Amino acid sequence: MQKKDLGLLVLILVVGAVVAAINPRFLSPINLANTANLVGLFGLFAIGQGFVIITGGIELSVGSVIALLGVLFVSLVAGGTAWPVVALLMLALGVLIGLAHGLLITRLGMQPFIVTLCGLLIYRGVARFYTADATAGFVFGQTLPWLEWLTAGRTWGVPHSFVAMLVVAAVMWVVLHRSVFGRHLYAVGKNEEAARYAGVATGRVIVAAYVICAVLTAVAAIFFAMYTRSISPASHGSFYELYAIAAAVLGGFSLRGGEGSIVGVVLGAVLLQVLQNLVNLLGIPSSLNFAVMGSVILIGVLADQQFAELRRRRAVRAQAEAQATAAE
């Protein structure tokens, strides 16, 4: 575990202890299970956001993708289509969305901010058009035992969404930290031009990062759809991209690219939900949630800049000492 991850874990434990001291309900099994469920739901697409950020990009259409795919999933399953088929279709759409974003950025040279901002507007608009701005939901009394158990069920009190996030995190940890592709991701984020000269297929790496992000967002969309069971396309998933960015930044992912860890983004998602839980338990108006989110992102970016400046000074000092030693 990196120093940043360890520091974040300590911060989570401290915040959790403070919340528990103020309100003992924080440690109740029901509250812990509900918090774990939310950590799993938001952690799934936050991990995907991390893969994009590590390349120096950004994915702003996460919330709209969750709304669009969620609406499609609910309407098709409620209409009688076998849910495994619909789930595979949602994953395929996730791949297509990721490919579209990645190719627009790498082949046409468009900025990730512009591409994904347009995606945010397009997918939300399509979702609203598809339902004629109505709420999509299951038919009254309709049950899907296996699907409900897989997505919204619990085993020994542990939500399956949280289990799914842990499985995804384990797989993505291997991909990012123990594979050649992971090393290429870090290289592209550090210096794309240098990575290209070193023989890295930078375009393919960036496209793959956006595909991974979109697929994990599709998985999250299915879990969210079964969690809510009804979706208003105008509001479902709104500002979820901020949660993903905040979790990644808190987890040590630099918005400049080239830094971050899977453990960090998971801990970032945990801290965000603990803070949200703190807001709820203390009776603070929910309207301040976005203020909390904005403050978290701001503090995370400021901390990242300070760490970067510290590393730069250490590098300059080490270089000066090496030159002085050589001169002697």
C-alpha positions as CSV (number, residue, x, y, z in Angstrom):
1,M,0.0,0.0,0.0
2,Q,1.4,3.4,-1.0
3,K,1.8,6.2,1.5
4,K,-1.1,8.1,0.0
5,D,-3.4,5.1,0.3
6,L,-2.3,4.5,3.9
7,G,-2.9,8.2,4.8
8,L,-6.4,8.0,3.2
9,L,-7.2,4.8,5.2
10,V,-6.2,6.6,8.4
11,L,-8.4,9.6,7.4
12,I,-11.3,7.2,6.8
13,L,-10.8,5.6,10.2
14,V,-10.6,9.0,12.0
15,V,-13.7,10.4,10.2
16,G,-15.5,7.1,11.0
17,A,-14.6,7.3,14.6
18,V,-15.7,10.9,14.9
19,V,-19.0,10.1,13.2
20,A,-19.6,7.1,15.5
21,A,-18.8,9.2,18.5
22,I,-21.3,11.9,17.5
23,N,-24.0,9.4,16.4
24,P,-23.6,5.7,17.4
25,R,-26.1,4.7,14.6
26,F,-23.2,5.0,12.2
27,L,-21.9,1.6,13.4
28,S,-25.3,-0.1,13.3
29,P,-25.4,-3.1,10.9
30,I,-28.1,-1.6,8.8
31,N,-26.3,1.7,8.3
32,L,-23.0,-0.1,7.6
33,A,-24.7,-2.4,5.0
34,N,-26.4,0.6,3.3
35,T,-23.1,2.5,3.2
36,A,-21.3,-0.5,1.8
37,N,-24.0,-0.8,-0.9
38,L,-23.5,2.8,-2.0
39,V,-19.7,2.4,-1.9
40,G,-20.1,-0.6,-4.3
41,L,-22.4,1.2,-6.6
42,F,-20.3,4.4,-6.9
43,G,-17.0,2.5,-6.7
44,L,-17.7,0.5,-9.8
45,F,-17.6,3.5,-12.2
46,A,-15.1,5.4,-10.1
47,I,-12.6,2.7,-10.9
48,G,-13.3,3.2,-14.6
49,Q,-12.9,7.0,-14.2
50,G,-9.5,6.3,-12.7
51,F,-8.3,4.5,-15.9
52,V,-9.2,7.6,-18.0
53,I,-7.7,10.1,-15.6
54,I,-4.4,8.2,-15.4
55,T,-4.0,8.9,-19.2
56,G,-4.5,12.6,-18.6
57,G,-8.1,12.5,-19.8
58,I,-11.5,13.0,-18.2
59,E,-14.9,11.3,-18.6
60,L,-17.8,13.7,-17.9
61,S,-20.6,11.6,-19.4
62,V,-20.7,8.9,-16.7
63,G,-24.0,10.0,-15.2
64,S,-25.7,10.3,-18.5
65,V,-24.5,6.9,-19.6
66,I,-25.9,5.4,-16.4
67,A,-29.2,7.1,-17.1
68,L,-29.4,6.0,-20.8
69,L,-28.3,2.4,-20.2
70,G,-30.4,2.2,-17.0
71,V,-33.5,3.3,-18.9
72,L,-32.8,0.8,-21.7
73,F,-32.1,-2.0,-19.3
74,V,-35.3,-1.5,-17.3
75,S,-37.6,-1.0,-20.3
76,L,-36.3,-4.1,-22.2
77,V,-36.3,-6.4,-19.1
78,A,-39.8,-5.1,-18.1
79,G,-40.9,-5.8,-21.7
80,G,-40.1,-9.4,-21.4
81,T,-36.6,-9.8,-22.9
82,A,-34.4,-12.2,-21.0
83,W,-32.2,-10.2,-18.6
84,P,-28.9,-12.0,-19.4
85,V,-29.4,-10.9,-23.1
86,V,-30.2,-7.3,-22.1
87,A,-27.2,-7.2,-19.7
88,L,-24.9,-8.3,-22.5
89,L,-26.4,-5.7,-24.8
90,M,-25.7,-3.0,-22.2
91,L,-22.1,-4.1,-21.9
92,A,-21.8,-4.0,-25.7
93,L,-23.2,-0.5,-25.8
94,G,-20.7,0.4,-23.1
95,V,-17.9,-0.9,-25.4
96,L,-19.3,1.2,-28.4
97,I,-19.5,4.3,-26.3
98,G,-16.0,3.9,-25.0
99,L,-14.7,3.2,-28.5
100,A,-16.5,6.3,-29.9
101,H,-15.0,8.6,-27.2
102,G,-11.5,7.1,-27.5
103,L,-11.4,7.3,-31.3
104,L,-12.7,10.9,-31.4
105,I,-9.9,11.8,-29.0
106,T,-7.1,9.8,-30.6
107,R,-8.0,9.9,-34.3
108,L,-9.5,13.3,-34.6
109,G,-7.5,15.0,-31.9
110,M,-10.5,16.3,-30.0
111,Q,-10.1,17.3,-26.3
112,P,-11.5,14.7,-23.8
113,F,-13.3,17.5,-22.0
114,I,-15.3,18.4,-25.2
115,V,-15.9,14.9,-26.3
116,T,-17.3,13.7,-23.0
117,L,-19.2,16.9,-22.3
118,C,-21.0,16.4,-25.6
119,G,-21.6,12.8,-24.6
120,L,-23.1,14.0,-21.3
121,L,-25.7,16.1,-23.3
122,I,-26.3,13.6,-26.0
123,Y,-26.9,10.5,-23.8
124,R,-29.1,12.4,-21.4
125,G,-31.2,13.8,-24.3
126,V,-31.5,10.3,-25.9
127,A,-32.6,8.8,-22.6
128,R,-35.3,11.5,-22.2
129,F,-36.5,11.1,-25.8
130,Y,-36.6,7.3,-25.5
131,T,-39.1,7.5,-22.6
132,A,-40.8,10.8,-23.7
133,D,-39.5,12.3,-20.5
134,A,-41.5,9.7,-18.5
135,T,-40.2,7.5,-15.7
136,A,-39.1,4.0,-16.7
137,G,-39.8,1.2,-14.3
138,F,-40.9,-2.4,-13.8
139,V,-44.5,-3.4,-14.0
140,F,-46.2,-3.5,-10.6
141,G,-45.6,-6.8,-8.9
142,Q,-43.0,-7.9,-11.5
143,T,-40.2,-9.9,-9.9
144,L,-36.9,-11.2,-11.3
145,P,-35.6,-13.3,-8.4
146,W,-32.1,-14.2,-9.8
147,L,-31.4,-10.8,-11.2
148,E,-32.6,-9.1,-8.0
149,W,-30.5,-11.4,-5.9
150,L,-27.4,-10.9,-8.0
151,T,-27.6,-7.1,-8.1
152,A,-29.6,-6.0,-5.0
153,G,-29.2,-9.0,-2.7
154,R,-26.9,-9.6,0.2
155,T,-24.9,-12.5,1.5
156,W,-24.3,-12.6,5.3
157,G,-25.3,-9.0,5.3
158,V,-22.8,-7.9,2.7
159,P,-24.4,-6.2,-0.4
160,H,-23.6,-7.9,-3.7
161,S,-22.8,-4.5,-5.2
162,F,-19.9,-4.2,-2.7
163,V,-18.8,-7.7,-3.6
164,A,-18.9,-6.9,-7.3
165,M,-16.8,-3.7,-6.7
166,L,-14.2,-5.7,-4.8
167,V,-14.0,-8.3,-7.6
168,V,-13.7,-5.6,-10.2
169,A,-11.1,-3.8,-8.1
170,A,-9.0,-7.0,-7.8
171,V,-9.1,-7.6,-11.5
172,M,-8.3,-4.0,-12.3
173,W,-5.5,-3.9,-9.7
174,V,-3.8,-6.7,-11.7
175,V,-4.4,-4.9,-15.0
176,L,-3.1,-1.6,-13.7
177,H,-0.2,-2.6,-11.4
178,R,0.9,-6.0,-12.7
179,S,0.6,-5.9,-16.5
180,V,2.3,-4.4,-19.5
181,F,-0.8,-2.5,-20.4
182,G,-0.8,-0.9,-16.9
183,R,2.8,0.3,-17.4
184,H,1.8,1.7,-20.7
185,L,-1.1,3.6,-19.1
186,Y,1.3,5.2,-16.6
187,A,3.7,6.0,-19.4
188,V,1.1,7.7,-21.6
189,G,-0.1,9.7,-18.6
190,K,3.4,10.8,-17.7
191,N,4.4,11.9,-21.2
192,E,2.4,10.7,-24.2
193,E,5.0,11.9,-26.7
194,A,7.9,10.1,-24.9
195,A,5.8,7.0,-24.6
196,R,5.1,7.1,-28.4
197,Y,8.8,7.4,-29.2
198,A,9.4,4.4,-26.8
199,G,7.2,2.3,-29.0
200,V,4.0,2.4,-27.0
201,A,0.8,2.4,-29.1
202,T,-0.5,5.4,-27.3
203,G,-3.7,5.7,-29.3
204,R,-4.7,2.1,-28.5
205,V,-3.9,2.5,-24.8
206,I,-6.1,5.7,-24.6
207,V,-9.0,4.0,-26.5
208,A,-8.7,1.0,-24.2
209,A,-8.9,3.2,-21.1
210,Y,-12.1,4.8,-22.3
211,V,-13.6,1.4,-23.2
212,I,-12.8,0.1,-19.7
213,C,-14.4,3.1,-18.2
214,A,-17.6,2.8,-20.3
215,V,-17.9,-0.9,-19.6
216,L,-17.6,-0.5,-15.8
217,T,-20.1,2.3,-16.1
218,A,-22.5,0.0,-17.9
219,V,-22.1,-2.6,-15.1
220,A,-22.9,0.2,-12.6
221,A,-25.9,1.2,-14.6
222,I,-27.4,-2.3,-14.3
223,F,-26.8,-2.3,-10.5
224,F,-28.3,1.2,-10.1
225,A,-31.3,0.2,-12.3
226,M,-32.1,-2.7,-10.0
227,Y,-31.4,-0.7,-6.9
228,T,-33.8,2.1,-7.8
229,R,-36.2,-0.1,-9.9
230,S,-37.5,3.1,-11.5
231,I,-35.6,5.7,-13.5
232,S,-36.4,9.3,-14.3
233,P,-34.1,10.0,-17.2
234,A,-34.0,13.8,-16.5
235,S,-32.3,13.3,-13.1
236,H,-31.1,9.7,-12.8
237,G,-27.3,9.7,-12.5
238,S,-27.0,13.5,-12.4
239,F,-23.6,14.7,-11.2
240,Y,-22.4,11.1,-10.8
241,E,-19.3,12.0,-12.8
242,L,-18.4,14.4,-9.9
243,Y,-18.4,11.5,-7.5
244,A,-16.2,9.5,-9.8
245,I,-13.7,12.3,-10.3
246,A,-13.7,13.1,-6.5
247,A,-13.1,9.5,-5.6
248,A,-10.2,9.2,-8.1
249,V,-8.6,12.5,-7.0
250,L,-8.9,11.6,-3.3
251,G,-7.4,8.2,-4.2
252,G,-4.2,9.8,-5.5
253,F,-5.1,10.0,-9.2
254,S,-3.5,13.2,-10.6
255,L,-5.6,15.1,-13.1
256,R,-2.3,15.7,-15.0
257,G,-2.2,11.9,-15.5
258,G,0.4,9.3,-14.8
259,E,-0.4,8.7,-11.1
260,G,-2.9,6.7,-9.1
261,S,-3.8,3.3,-7.7
262,I,-6.8,1.1,-7.6
263,V,-6.7,0.8,-3.8
264,G,-6.7,4.6,-3.6
265,V,-9.8,5.1,-5.7
266,V,-11.7,2.4,-3.7
267,L,-10.7,4.2,-0.5
268,G,-11.7,7.5,-2.1
269,A,-15.2,6.1,-2.8
270,V,-15.4,4.8,0.8
271,L,-14.4,8.3,2.2
272,L,-17.0,10.0,0.0
273,Q,-19.8,7.8,1.3
274,V,-18.7,8.1,4.9
275,L,-18.8,11.9,4.4
276,Q,-22.3,11.6,2.8
277,N,-23.3,9.5,5.8
278,L,-22.0,12.1,8.1
279,V,-24.1,14.7,6.4
280,N,-27.2,12.5,6.8
281,L,-26.7,11.4,10.4
282,L,-25.9,15.0,11.6
283,G,-29.1,16.3,10.0
284,I,-27.2,18.6,7.7
285,P,-29.4,19.7,4.7
286,S,-28.9,17.4,1.8
287,S,-28.6,20.5,-0.4
288,L,-25.1,20.9,1.0
289,N,-24.0,17.5,-0.5
290,F,-22.6,19.2,-3.6
291,A,-20.8,21.8,-1.5
292,V,-19.1,18.9,0.3
293,M,-18.3,17.3,-3.0
294,G,-16.8,20.5,-4.4
295,S,-14.8,21.0,-1.3
296,V,-13.4,17.5,-1.5
297,I,-12.3,17.9,-5.1
298,L,-10.7,21.3,-4.4
299,I,-8.8,19.9,-1.4
300,G,-7.7,16.9,-3.4
301,V,-6.4,19.0,-6.3
302,L,-4.6,21.4,-3.9
303,A,-3.0,18.4,-2.1
304,D,-2.0,16.9,-5.5
305,Q,-0.3,20.2,-6.5
306,Q,1.5,20.5,-3.2
307,F,2.8,16.9,-3.5
308,A,3.9,17.6,-7.1
309,E,5.8,20.8,-6.1
310,L,7.4,18.9,-3.2
311,R,8.6,16.1,-5.6
312,R,9.9,18.7,-8.0
313,R,11.9,20.4,-5.3
314,R,13.3,17.1,-4.1
315,A,14.4,16.2,-7.6
316,V,16.1,19.6,-8.1
317,R,17.8,19.3,-4.8
318,A,19.0,15.7,-5.6
319,Q,20.3,16.9,-9.0
320,A,22.2,19.8,-7.4
321,E,23.7,17.4,-4.8
322,A,24.7,15.0,-7.5
323,Q,26.4,17.8,-9.6
324,A,28.2,19.0,-6.5
325,T,29.5,15.5,-5.7
326,A,30.6,15.1,-9.3
327,A,32.4,18.4,-9.2
328,E,34.4,17.4,-6.1
